[in-house]
Amino acid sequence: MNADDEPAPGQRRLWDGGTVGLITNILFPVDFSSACVGMGAYVKRAAMLFGARVTLLHVFDPASHSGLEQSVRAPAEIAADHEEIARRKLERFLAKEFPNAEVARVVVAGDPAREIARVARSGFDLVLMPTHAGMFRRMLLGSTTAKVLNDAGCPVMTSHHAETIAPRPLEHREWLCALGLGEESERVLRFAHQVSSGIRGNLKIIHAIQATDPKLPIQLDLQDQLQKKEREEAWERIEALQKKVGTQAVVRIGVGPVKETLVELARQSDADALMIGRSSRPGTYERLRDLTYAIVRDSPFPVVSI
């Protein structure tokens, strides 16, 4: 199904603001790194929970060659050889976890971030990829994962420190949804409700109120009367959203710097994933602001950017 096609019977488009469909197609981009090896069992478990198909994607650079190679062979011949090498390598990669007879494997040429986002928009419901703990967490901007987060037309699930620690299997069935109470909140909560309900997971909502004094420590559960008005307004808006979406999730609210407060609320949970929102308008840099990058970077468990 192409990005502009109508959904098939029984399947609803994930990014249509009012309706959210099931995750049936997972895209797993791989670069043969240890991070991707560590993600193998995790992706397989996610596919089992969602009842989804998995496609492995590798993007190679057709222009990568040595000066000597270029001097004796035509560029088209070099590119063809590199594609064949990439195809053979992909066929062998995680062959036990994802048998070739059951799992599609796609090789394309070009810029990794651009091609991953392009393929994701061709009918996938979820991109699942590691963050490459070292570089990604020190400097998100400019990384392949960050560009995919910005440009993919579907939710993107990124792992936590997959380069050094394999992600914990999706077993605990608890999912967190961070709501900012902006224009995207209803869409984000609908997705969170659909996904958690589909796997019989327990959904919890977390929300952060920006502290008036950034030097004050993070306050959880809001007993301080100074934040009484903000607390009541947040509770009312979240309650209205839950009624609209049809959820009855437990809600926790904290006061402090927004990113630090959300991460602290998350750390007090034993969740499978943290779901956060980004604008549904593809191609806009503004849809992935510093807050989203920071939460992806510091979350104690995988993040689904919706």
N, C-alpha and C positions, 0 to 999 in steps of 0.2 A: 504494500500500500504506500503510495507516495504521500508526501506531506500535504498536498492539496486535494487528495482523493477523499471521497466520502468513506466513513468507516464501514466495515463489513457488518452484516446483520449480527446482532448480539454483541457487538463491540462498539464502545463509545470513545470518542477522541479524548485523550488525557488533557489536552490544553484548551478545550472549550470551557470557558469560565464556569458554566453552570453544571456540567456533567463530567464525571471522571470515570474512566473505564479501567478494566483490570490490566495488570502488567502481564502481557503475553509474549513479548519479544524483548530480550535483554541483549544489549551490545556490549561486548567485552573487548576493548582495545588492548592489544598486547605489543610490547616491544622486546620480549624475551628476557626482561630483567628479572632479578630475584624478587622484586616487588610483585610482578605479575605471576610468578610461580607461587608466591605466598597467597595470592588472591584466588587461585584455582579452586580449592575446596570451598571457599566462601561463595564464589559465584555459583558453583554447582548446588550448594545448599539453598541459596536464594532462588534459583530456578525451580528447585523442588517445592519450596514453600509457595511460590507464586503460580506454579504450574506453567512455567514459561519456557520458551525455546531460547537457546543461547547461540549467538553468532560471534565467533572470534574474528577480530579485524586487526590486520597489520598494515601499517603505512610505511612504505620504503621511499627513499630518496633516489630517483632515477639519475640524478646528476652527481651522485657520490662516486668518485673514481680518482685514481691516482693520475698524476701528470703523464707517467709512462704509458698507462693504459690508454689514455686519450690520444697519445701520439701514434699508436699503432692500430687503433680500432675506431670504427664509427660510433658516435654517441648513441644512435638507435640500437646498435648491436650490444653496447655496454649496458644500456637500460634494460634490454630484453634479458640479458644474462642475470642482472641483479634481481629482476622480477622473478625469474625462475628459482634463484637461490632463496629468495624470501618465501616463495610458495612452498618449497620443499621444507624449509625450516618451520613454517607455520603448521604444516601437516604433521610434523613430529612433536610439536610443542603441546604439552599436557594431553597427549594422545590417550592416556589411560583414563583421565578424568572426563575428557570430552572426545569420545570415539568419533573418528572421521565419518563413519557411516550414519551417525545420528546428529552431528553438529556441523553447521555451515561454517566454512572458513573463507574469509575474503581478504584478498591482497589488492591494495590500491597504491598508486604513486602520488607523491605530492607532499605538501606541508602537513605534518601529523594532526595538529589542532584543527586546521581547516577541513581536512578530509574526514576526521572523526565526527565533527559537527555536521558535515554534509550527509554522511551515511546515517547518522542518528536521525536526521530529519526525514529519512526515506521510509519510515514506518516503524521505528523502534519506540518502546514505551519507557525504557530505562537504560541509561549508560552506567555501567559499573566499572570503576577504574581506581587504581591506587593513586595516592598523592605523591609518591616518591619522597619519603619523609624528610630527607636532608634538605635538598634545594627548595622543594615546594614550601616547606614550613618556614624556611628562613626568608624566602623572597617569592611570594606568590605571583606577583605581577610578571607577566611575560612567560610563565610556564605553560606547557601544553595543557595541563589539567585546568588551569585558570582560564585559558582561552576557550576550552570546551565548555566549562561552566557558563561562560559568557554567551556562547553562540549556539549551543545545542538547543534544539526545539523540543526537548523532552526533559524530564527530571534526570539528574545526574547524582549518582551515589558514589561518594569518595570514601576511601578507607582511612583508618587511623594508623599511622606509622607502619604501613605495610612493608616497608623496606627492611625493617628490623624485627618486626613481630607480625606473624600471620594474624589476620583479623579473627576475633572470636566468632565461632559459628552462630548463625541466627537461630537461637534456641529459646531465649528467655521470653520472647513474645511480648515485650513491653516496648512501646514506641512513643517517643516524645515529639510534640509539635510546638515549636516556638512561634508565637503569634506577636506581630508588631502592631496589630490593630489598624493597619493602613488599608488601602484600596484592594490589596491582594489577599487579605486575611481570609475572606470567605472561600476563595479558590484553594488556598493552602489547606484550610481545615477540611474541606471536602475531600481533597486528595488524601490527607492523613486518615480521615475516617474510612474512606474506601479501602485503602491499603491495609490498615490495621484490622478492619472487619474481615477482609478477605482471607487473612491468615489467623483469624480468631485471636488477635493480639489485643493487649490492654493499652488504650490510648490515654496519654496524659498531656495536658497543656501547660506550658510555662510562658511567663510574660515578665518583662523587666520594665520598671518605671525609672526614667532617668532621675538621679538624685539632684536636688537643687545645689548641693555642695559636693563637688567631685572628691573632696578629701574625706568625706564621711565613709565609714566602713559599709560593706554590703549588708543590707537588712533583708532577711527572708521572713516570709509569713506576715510581714507588715503589722506589727503591734504598735509602731510609733504613730502617734496622733498627727504628727506633722504631715504625714502622707495619707491621711484619712480620705480626703476628697479625691485624690488621684486613684486611691485603691478602690473606692466605691464606683467611680466612673469606669475603671478597667473591668471590675467584676460585672457591671451591668452590660458593657459592650460584649464581653466574652460570653455572658449568659445569652444575650440576644443572638449572637453568632451560632452558639450551640443549638438553640431552638430552631434556627433557620436550616442548619445542616442536619439536625437530628442526632446529635451526640450528647452524651452525658459524662464527659471525661472529667477526671479530677483536675483541678486547676491550682497551680502554685504561682505566686507573684512575689517578686523581689524588688528592692529599691537599691540603686547604685549605678555605676557605669554599666551601660546596657550589655556590652559583650561579656564583661567579667561576671555580671549577675546571671546571665543566661548560662554561661559555662559552669558557674557554681551550682545553679539549680540542676543542671544536667548531671554534674558529678555526684549529686545526692541520689541519683537514680541508677538502677541496674538495667538500663535500656539496651535494646538492640541497635537503635538508630535515633538520631535527632533530625527531624524534618524542619526545614526552614524555607522561606519563600523568596522568590526573585520575580521580577516583572515577566509577564508572559509575552512581551514584545521582543521577538528575536532580533539580534543584531544591534541592540542598544547597549552601549557600555554602561549607562547609568543603572541598568537593572542589576548589576552586580557590584555593589558599593563595598567600601572598606570593611563594613560590619560583617557582611557575608563572608568575605575572605578570611577575616579574623576568626569567625566561628568555625569555619571549615578547618583552619589551621590548629585551633586550640581545643576542639571538642574532644572529650574523652572516648568517644566512639564514632563510628561512621556517620556521615552527614548526607541526607538526601536533600539536594537543592531543587526546589520545585518551581 
